[in-house]
Amino acid sequence: MACEANHLCDTIFSSAIEMPGRLYHQDPRQRPGRRSLPTPQPSGTDTVMHKIHQIYIDGHFVTPHGTEVAPLYNPSTEQVIGEVRLADETDANAAVAAAKRAFASYSRTTKLERIAILKRLTAAFTDRLDDIKTAMTEEYGAVRGIVEGLIPLAPAMFDEAAKLLESYEFEQTRGTTTVSMDPLGVAVAITPWNLSAVFVAQKVANALAAGCTVVVKPSELSALQTQILTEAFDAADLPPGVVNVITGRGATVGDTLTSHPDVAKVDFTGSTGVGQQIMRNAADTFKRLTLELGGKSPTILLDDADIPSAVGAALTSGFLNNGQTCFAGTRILAPESKLDEVLTAIESAMPAFKAGDPTDAATGVGPVVSQTQFDRVQSYIRLGQEEGAHILTGGEGRPEGLDKGWFVKPTVFTGVTNQMRIAREEIFGPVLVVIAYKDEQEAVAVANDTPYGLQAHVFSQDPERARRTAEQLEAGTVLINRIFGDPEAPFGGMKQSGIGRHHHTYGLESYLEPRAITA
């Protein structure tokens, strides 16, 4: 994700690339030598377009034991666009059993064998990029800049893991001791609906590179995306049971997987509350955990920052993915001496963040994912006013001209103190707050006064001053004059933003256990 703020703005709001017109550009069942794949079929009605009634276990598409069928919505229209049959506890146990059987042989594969698998996955995911992009827009309203700028990271995850394996030594010497880095066992990857392809690829790439087998449990809200990713896994000709994909509720499938005695590792991206429950479930069997959780990231504008440029980057970070990003910079910390200039710059920049149809090149912010999330975000906009904050732009209700869809007005509050709930709680929608500070010391104190610590941003024209400020911030990642980090750097949170790290050797070694043999 190494991407400068200005380049990202160009990418997100570029109108150069046309979206594909249909969800599945190629029927994978027509590929020579492929097994029959259950591509979602039209239901024969105007409202239900896609039926996803199978899961993927032990190298086969199978009908779940679970019988619950959940609707799928297009958040831009509020219309039902499909349905997904959900797995249950029996399916979860079957998936773990398949992964456990596969681990016996897969854990003994060579680096070259794993590299070959990762390269096949790179090709298979690359082949389905257009389909993934279309599904993201249809299923949760991702705008064109997001799908074009970020979704290519999914196949890149497999490619980077393959390159890392070429130089990584699984056997190391420390003094008179031989240290072997051994795969943990069966891993469970639990992913959210936003940027699903990237999260799934990230976790599976690390697990397979390490020699682990995987059970993926995506969100039930991302069933269309999941179907395409599963077809890509199948197209890569993985050994049966190495990757299993089951969609189900967290309270059933999720709890079964995270407490299962045959699961050695859980890698979860999602809310802090669910992360806490996973830790409790994992405690009895001491599972290894990587938890990337919630955030309330600060963006510090120092008084020597280039205000127009810094504000544009801050808004891009805060409204990224329709405000539904764990590392979004939702707290903008502005110096009192430049507050009027900052607020004027925000008002001037807001036209670039127009809410509307995510397929429209002029749209900067699409809908939130569901009616439940729409209601939640609206309640926070009301709460902010009740707490005494002032709306600089945005407010309650849908944007002008939109009478349907779960669209939220991109909203910025001023007159906010860091003790208000809108400044402390993760809203997960396009709602930002501006907090004024007196001096650099207060800015750092306010930035750190949060239970979260996922990411932080500092904007300044003085590199030494920016670095000094960054070194005082309690966050797993601190970015200076940019809003995306380095893909080779560790990514993860401090405090209640999680434990463990992703990316490069940090991600790979989270799936490995050192064994020391001293002669």
SEGUSE-44574 format. One record per residue (C-alpha): residue number from 1; residue in one letter; x, y, z. Coordinates in steps of 0.02 Angstrom, whole numbers, plus 50000, padded with zeros to 5 digits. Layout:
BEGIN
NUM; a; X; Y; Z
...
END
This chain:
BEGIN
1; m; 50000; 50000; 50000
2; a; 50145; 50117; 49973
3; c; 50054; 50263; 49895
4; e; 50077; 50449; 49918
5; a; 49923; 50549; 49968
6; n; 49917; 50652; 49809
7; h; 49937; 50498; 49699
8; l; 49797; 50412; 49794
9; c; 49682; 50560; 49767
10; d; 49718; 50548; 49581
11; t; 49682; 50361; 49584
12; i; 49523; 50370; 49686
13; f; 49443; 50504; 49581
14; s; 49511; 50452; 49411
15; s; 49382; 50430; 49274
16; a; 49498; 50340; 49153
17; i; 49444; 50160; 49185
18; e; 49274; 50089; 49140
19; m; 49194; 49964; 49257
20; p; 49155; 49793; 49181
21; g; 48973; 49768; 49138
22; r; 48942; 49598; 49215
23; l; 48992; 49506; 49371
24; y; 49070; 49352; 49294
25; h; 49179; 49387; 49143
26; q; 49215; 49204; 49111
27; d; 49122; 49047; 49162
28; p; 49257; 48946; 49252
29; r; 49163; 48786; 49214
30; q; 49214; 48809; 49031
31; r; 49399; 48806; 49067
32; p; 49482; 48647; 49004
33; g; 49507; 48518; 49141
34; r; 49417; 48615; 49277
35; r; 49295; 48540; 49398
36; s; 49115; 48600; 49386
37; l; 49097; 48763; 49482
38; p; 48935; 48829; 49556
39; t; 48934; 49003; 49482
40; p; 48784; 49100; 49556
41; q; 48632; 49075; 49447
42; p; 48486; 49193; 49411
43; s; 48338; 49146; 49518
44; g; 48205; 49186; 49391
45; t; 48140; 49338; 49485
46; d; 48174; 49523; 49466
47; t; 48243; 49542; 49642
48; v; 48352; 49389; 49673
49; m; 48495; 49380; 49548
50; h; 48626; 49269; 49630
51; k; 48604; 49106; 49724
52; i; 48757; 49049; 49820
53; h; 48712; 48883; 49899
54; q; 48879; 48796; 49915
55; i; 49038; 48808; 50018
56; y; 49213; 48742; 49982
57; i; 49284; 48599; 50086
58; d; 49424; 48477; 50047
59; g; 49442; 48536; 49867
60; h; 49256; 48521; 49824
61; f; 49105; 48634; 49815
62; v; 48977; 48555; 49932
63; t; 48803; 48596; 49997
64; p; 48813; 48658; 50177
65; h; 48738; 48559; 50319
66; g; 48671; 48727; 50377
67; t; 48501; 48775; 50308
68; e; 48488; 48962; 50347
69; v; 48476; 49070; 50191
70; a; 48524; 49254; 50207
71; p; 48480; 49391; 50083
72; l; 48611; 49495; 49993
73; y; 48579; 49679; 49961
74; n; 48643; 49813; 49846
75; p; 48670; 49959; 49967
76; s; 48653; 50087; 49828
77; t; 48474; 50032; 49790
78; e; 48422; 49938; 49948
79; q; 48365; 49798; 49833
80; v; 48393; 49613; 49865
81; i; 48517; 49551; 49734
82; g; 48541; 49373; 49792
83; e; 48547; 49249; 49934
84; v; 48678; 49143; 50020
85; r; 48654; 48980; 50113
86; l; 48754; 48986; 50274
87; a; 48863; 48852; 50349
88; d; 48838; 48792; 50528
89; e; 48940; 48707; 50665
90; t; 48941; 48541; 50573
91; d; 49015; 48624; 50419
92; a; 49146; 48712; 50525
93; n; 49200; 48547; 50601
94; a; 49210; 48467; 50428
95; a; 49318; 48609; 50363
96; v; 49439; 48596; 50509
97; a; 49449; 48407; 50486
98; a; 49492; 48429; 50302
99; a; 49626; 48559; 50343
100; k; 49698; 48445; 50477
101; r; 49711; 48299; 50355
102; a; 49794; 48410; 50225
103; f; 49918; 48481; 50351
104; a; 50003; 48314; 50373
105; s; 50073; 48322; 50197
106; y; 50068; 48507; 50156
107; s; 50175; 48553; 50308
108; r; 50315; 48447; 50233
109; t; 50315; 48532; 50063
110; t; 50471; 48619; 50003
111; k; 50493; 48805; 49975
112; l; 50490; 48776; 49788
113; e; 50325; 48684; 49799
114; r; 50246; 48823; 49901
115; i; 50316; 48956; 49786
116; a; 50236; 48867; 49638
117; i; 50068; 48865; 49728
118; l; 50081; 49050; 49773
119; k; 50121; 49094; 49593
120; r; 49970; 48997; 49532
121; l; 49864; 49093; 49657
122; t; 49938; 49257; 49594
123; a; 49882; 49211; 49418
124; a; 49711; 49147; 49473
125; f; 49671; 49305; 49573
126; t; 49737; 49417; 49434
127; d; 49621; 49327; 49313
128; r; 49470; 49372; 49419
129; l; 49513; 49552; 49464
130; d; 49376; 49630; 49357
131; d; 49247; 49513; 49432
132; i; 49302; 49555; 49609
133; k; 49292; 49741; 49573
134; t; 49116; 49726; 49504
135; a; 49058; 49622; 49652
136; m; 49130; 49748; 49775
137; t; 49035; 49891; 49697
138; e; 48874; 49791; 49686
139; e; 48887; 49714; 49859
140; y; 48948; 49856; 49969
141; g; 48959; 50011; 49861
142; a; 49146; 50028; 49838
143; v; 49186; 50178; 49728
144; r; 49287; 50160; 49569
145; g; 49447; 50233; 49641
146; i; 49449; 50106; 49781
147; v; 49423; 49954; 49672
148; e; 49550; 50012; 49543
149; g; 49678; 50072; 49668
150; l; 49672; 49941; 49804
151; i; 49603; 49776; 49739
152; p; 49759; 49737; 49634
153; l; 49843; 49717; 49804
154; a; 49754; 49548; 49821
155; p; 49856; 49451; 49691
156; a; 50008; 49552; 49744
157; m; 49996; 49473; 49917
158; f; 50029; 49300; 49844
159; d; 50167; 49365; 49732
160; e; 50255; 49452; 49877
161; a; 50242; 49295; 49985
162; a; 50321; 49193; 49846
163; k; 50465; 49317; 49832
164; l; 50490; 49317; 50020
165; l; 50502; 49127; 50023
166; e; 50645; 49131; 49899
167; s; 50760; 49209; 50029
168; y; 50681; 49155; 50194
169; e; 50777; 49024; 50294
170; f; 50666; 48903; 50389
171; e; 50820; 48832; 50477
172; q; 50933; 48954; 50568
173; t; 51084; 48941; 50682
174; r; 51096; 49031; 50848
175; g; 51258; 48992; 50939
176; t; 51266; 48802; 50954
177; t; 51079; 48788; 50925
178; t; 50983; 48747; 50768
179; v; 50818; 48841; 50761
180; s; 50687; 48771; 50643
181; m; 50538; 48880; 50601
182; d; 50394; 48757; 50592
183; p; 50215; 48785; 50530
184; l; 50091; 48802; 50672
185; g; 49953; 48690; 50603
186; v; 49775; 48727; 50549
187; a; 49744; 48914; 50536
188; v; 49577; 49004; 50535
189; a; 49563; 49167; 50436
190; i; 49411; 49274; 50479
191; t; 49386; 49422; 50365
192; p; 49267; 49572; 50354
193; w; 49162; 49622; 50203
194; n; 49261; 49780; 50163
195; l; 49411; 49747; 50049
196; s; 49374; 49562; 50071
197; a; 49488; 49505; 49930
198; v; 49639; 49594; 50003
199; f; 49611; 49527; 50179
200; v; 49581; 49349; 50120
201; a; 49735; 49352; 50009
202; q; 49843; 49429; 50144
203; k; 49802; 49295; 50273
204; v; 49802; 49146; 50155
205; a; 49966; 49198; 50074
206; n; 50055; 49205; 50243
207; a; 49980; 49040; 50299
208; l; 50023; 48944; 50141
209; a; 50198; 49016; 50134
210; a; 50226; 48954; 50312
211; g; 50160; 48780; 50274
212; c; 49994; 48796; 50365
213; t; 49826; 48744; 50298
214; v; 49679; 48864; 50311
215; v; 49493; 48879; 50345
216; v; 49431; 49048; 50283
217; k; 49272; 49118; 50360
218; p; 49223; 49276; 50266
219; s; 49081; 49390; 50316
220; e; 48908; 49337; 50259
221; l; 48892; 49514; 50188
222; s; 49029; 49477; 50061
223; a; 48957; 49319; 49983
224; l; 48975; 49378; 49802
225; q; 49156; 49423; 49830
226; t; 49183; 49259; 49923
227; q; 49112; 49158; 49778
228; i; 49236; 49233; 49656
229; l; 49384; 49211; 49775
230; t; 49336; 49030; 49805
231; e; 49328; 48997; 49618
232; a; 49503; 49072; 49606
233; f; 49567; 48956; 49742
234; d; 49492; 48809; 49650
235; a; 49565; 48865; 49483
236; a; 49740; 48866; 49561
237; d; 49735; 48676; 49584
238; l; 49779; 48676; 49769
239; p; 49797; 48508; 49857
240; p; 49627; 48460; 49932
241; g; 49598; 48532; 50105
242; v; 49740; 48659; 50099
243; v; 49615; 48803; 50082
244; n; 49433; 48784; 50137
245; v; 49305; 48924; 50126
246; i; 49143; 48927; 50227
247; t; 49022; 49071; 50249
248; g; 48925; 49075; 50412
249; r; 48874; 49177; 50562
250; g; 49004; 49228; 50689
251; a; 48897; 49164; 50833
252; t; 48895; 48988; 50758
253; v; 49034; 48955; 50633
254; g; 49149; 49088; 50706
255; d; 49135; 49025; 50885
256; t; 49158; 48844; 50829
257; l; 49317; 48884; 50731
258; t; 49397; 48997; 50861
259; s; 49371; 48872; 51002
260; h; 49407; 48713; 50902
261; p; 49545; 48607; 50982
262; d; 49622; 48565; 50812
263; v; 49645; 48748; 50764
264; a; 49818; 48816; 50806
265; k; 49804; 48994; 50743
266; v; 49669; 49125; 50718
267; d; 49699; 49277; 50607
268; f; 49555; 49400; 50622
269; t; 49517; 49572; 50552
270; g; 49364; 49659; 50624
271; s; 49294; 49747; 50775
272; t; 49376; 49758; 50945
273; g; 49225; 49679; 51028
274; v; 49233; 49524; 50919
275; g; 49421; 49517; 50944
276; q; 49395; 49509; 51131
277; q; 49274; 49363; 51109
278; i; 49400; 49272; 50999
279; m; 49533; 49291; 51132
280; r; 49416; 49213; 51259
281; n; 49375; 49070; 51141
282; a; 49559; 49039; 51104
283; a; 49618; 49044; 51284
284; d; 49583; 48863; 51333
285; t; 49696; 48793; 51196
286; f; 49821; 48938; 51191
287; k; 49795; 48972; 51007
288; r; 49914; 49093; 50923
289; l; 49823; 49252; 50874
290; t; 49840; 49395; 50753
291; l; 49702; 49522; 50783
292; e; 49685; 49679; 50678
293; l; 49545; 49774; 50763
294; g; 49462; 49944; 50772
295; g; 49536; 50116; 50763
296; k; 49506; 50301; 50793
297; s; 49659; 50363; 50704
298; p; 49722; 50541; 50730
299; t; 49784; 50653; 50590
300; i; 49895; 50789; 50664
301; l; 49912; 50946; 50559
302; l; 50062; 51037; 50632
303; d; 50059; 51226; 50616
304; d; 50191; 51225; 50478
305; a; 50096; 51100; 50368
306; d; 50042; 51144; 50192
307; i; 49861; 51161; 50247
308; p; 49768; 51136; 50081
309; s; 49871; 50983; 50036
310; a; 49865; 50910; 50211
311; v; 49677; 50936; 50226
312; g; 49649; 50850; 50059
313; a; 49749; 50700; 50117
314; a; 49662; 50699; 50287
315; l; 49490; 50697; 50207
316; t; 49543; 50561; 50086
317; s; 49600; 50454; 50232
318; g; 49445; 50489; 50335
319; f; 49319; 50456; 50197
320; l; 49416; 50309; 50123
321; n; 49305; 50164; 50072
322; n; 49150; 50265; 50116
323; g; 49218; 50291; 50291
324; q; 49222; 50103; 50320
325; t; 49407; 50074; 50351
326; c; 49486; 50025; 50517
327; f; 49637; 50138; 50493
328; a; 49539; 50291; 50430
329; g; 49601; 50457; 50500
330; t; 49436; 50504; 50582
331; r; 49508; 50631; 50707
332; i; 49586; 50785; 50626
333; l; 49692; 50879; 50752
334; a; 49714; 51061; 50699
335; p; 49818; 51200; 50781
336; e; 49711; 51338; 50856
337; s; 49819; 51467; 50766
338; k; 49771; 51392; 50597
339; l; 49596; 51329; 50638
340; d; 49503; 51450; 50526
341; e; 49620; 51409; 50381
342; v; 49593; 51222; 50410
343; l; 49404; 51238; 50414
344; t; 49404; 51343; 50256
345; a; 49514; 51214; 50170
346; i; 49394; 51075; 50222
347; e; 49244; 51166; 50150
348; s; 49340; 51199; 49989
349; a; 49392; 51017; 49972
350; m; 49222; 50937; 50006
351; p; 49157; 50941; 49826
352; a; 49286; 50806; 49786
353; f; 49197; 50694; 49911
354; k; 49026; 50695; 49832
355; a; 48915; 50552; 49889
356; g; 48820; 50453; 49760
357; d; 48819; 50312; 49634
358; p; 48983; 50216; 49660
359; t; 48995; 50177; 49474
360; d; 49000; 50363; 49433
361; a; 49176; 50429; 49410
362; a; 49127; 50591; 49499
363; t; 49079; 50498; 49659
364; g; 49200; 50506; 49804
365; v; 49093; 50422; 49938
366; g; 48973; 50277; 49910
367; p; 48843; 50204; 50028
368; v; 48873; 50116; 50192
369; v; 48851; 49929; 50187
370; s; 48680; 49900; 50267
371; q; 48524; 49976; 50343
372; t; 48593; 49933; 50515
373; q; 48753; 50028; 50480
374; f; 48658; 50175; 50405
375; d; 48552; 50188; 50563
376; r; 48708; 50175; 50672
377; v; 48797; 50316; 50580
378; q; 48642; 50426; 50585
379; s; 48631; 50400; 50773
380; y; 48810; 50462; 50792
381; i; 48774; 50617; 50689
382; r; 48629; 50655; 50805
383; l; 48736; 50615; 50956
384; g; 48872; 50736; 50901
385; q; 48747; 50878; 50898
386; e; 48678; 50828; 51067
387; e; 48856; 50829; 51137
388; g; 48876; 51009; 51080
389; a; 48980; 50987; 50923
390; h; 48941; 51089; 50768
391; i; 48916; 51022; 50592
392; l; 49035; 51107; 50470
393; t; 48973; 51005; 50323
394; g; 48853; 50860; 50301
395; g; 48726; 50813; 50434
396; e; 48581; 50694; 50456
397; g; 48486; 50608; 50316
398; r; 48532; 50562; 50140
399; p; 48629; 50678; 50024
400; e; 48524; 50792; 49916
401; g; 48452; 50705; 49764
402; l; 48465; 50529; 49837
403; d; 48299; 50460; 49898
404; k; 48354; 50279; 49913
405; g; 48511; 50184; 49957
406; w; 48608; 50187; 50121
407; f; 48699; 50347; 50080
408; v; 48764; 50458; 50218
409; k; 48809; 50640; 50195
410; p; 48999; 50654; 50216
411; t; 49001; 50745; 50382
412; v; 49134; 50846; 50474
413; f; 49107; 50906; 50653
414; t; 49195; 51055; 50731
415; g; 49195; 51116; 50910
416; v; 49237; 50939; 50964
417; t; 49327; 50890; 51124
418; n; 49418; 50725; 51137
419; q; 49301; 50668; 51275
420; m; 49147; 50668; 51164
421; r; 49088; 50498; 51107
422; i; 49101; 50548; 50924
423; a; 49288; 50574; 50957
424; r; 49314; 50413; 51054
425; e; 49206; 50279; 50972
426; e; 49231; 50198; 50802
427; i; 49083; 50254; 50695
428; f; 49133; 50163; 50534
429; g; 49052; 50286; 50417
430; p; 49096; 50451; 50331
431; v; 49096; 50555; 50491
432; l; 49253; 50651; 50544
433; v; 49290; 50768; 50689
434; v; 49405; 50918; 50701
435; i; 49488; 50945; 50870
436; a; 49586; 51104; 50903
437; y; 49748; 51101; 51003
438; k; 49861; 51236; 51076
439; d; 50035; 51165; 51050
440; e; 50129; 51011; 50991
441; q; 50131; 50935; 51165
442; e; 49941; 50945; 51178
443; a; 49922; 50874; 51002
444; v; 50020; 50719; 51052
445; a; 49923; 50702; 51214
446; v; 49755; 50711; 51125
447; a; 49812; 50591; 50989
448; n; 49863; 50462; 51119
449; d; 49708; 50487; 51227
450; t; 49612; 50343; 51149
451; p; 49592; 50157; 51183
452; y; 49646; 50125; 51004
453; g; 49817; 50128; 50922
454; l; 49809; 50064; 50744
455; q; 49874; 50207; 50636
456; a; 49916; 50392; 50651
457; h; 49965; 50529; 50530
458; v; 50076; 50683; 50546
459; f; 50084; 50825; 50420
460; s; 50225; 50950; 50427
461; q; 50350; 51034; 50311
462; d; 50490; 51006; 50439
463; p; 50551; 50825; 50427
464; e; 50640; 50826; 50596
465; r; 50490; 50900; 50685
466; a; 50372; 50777; 50602
467; r; 50483; 50630; 50652
468; r; 50494; 50694; 50832
469; t; 50306; 50703; 50841
470; a; 50284; 50532; 50759
471; e; 50399; 50448; 50884
472; q; 50285; 50501; 51026
473; l; 50125; 50427; 50954
474; e; 50052; 50264; 51020
475; a; 50008; 50179; 50857
476; g; 50068; 50027; 50764
477; t; 50095; 50131; 50607
478; v; 50134; 50317; 50598
479; l; 50136; 50398; 50426
480; i; 50219; 50564; 50389
481; n; 50145; 50667; 50246
482; r; 50057; 50516; 50173
483; i; 49905; 50408; 50208
484; f; 49962; 50234; 50155
485; g; 50110; 50138; 50221
486; d; 50248; 50026; 50156
487; p; 50195; 49848; 50108
488; e; 50359; 49780; 50179
489; a; 50330; 49862; 50349
490; p; 50233; 49776; 50488
491; f; 50050; 49824; 50502
492; g; 49946; 49801; 50659
493; g; 49887; 49891; 50814
494; m; 49935; 49939; 50990
495; k; 49816; 49942; 51137
496; q; 49639; 49889; 51090
497; s; 49678; 49896; 50905
498; g; 49745; 49720; 50915
499; i; 49896; 49608; 50934
500; g; 50018; 49538; 50807
501; r; 50072; 49604; 50639
502; h; 50043; 49573; 50453
503; h; 50157; 49596; 50301
504; h; 50325; 49526; 50250
505; t; 50422; 49421; 50377
506; y; 50311; 49487; 50517
507; g; 50159; 49407; 50439
508; l; 50249; 49248; 50386
509; e; 50324; 49216; 50558
510; s; 50156; 49238; 50643
511; y; 50114; 49067; 50565
512; l; 50277; 48987; 50622
513; e; 50336; 48915; 50788
514; p; 50523; 48911; 50829
515; r; 50594; 48743; 50881
516; a; 50768; 48752; 50960
517; i; 50880; 48597; 50953
518; t; 51044; 48613; 51047
519; a; 51175; 48476; 51030
END
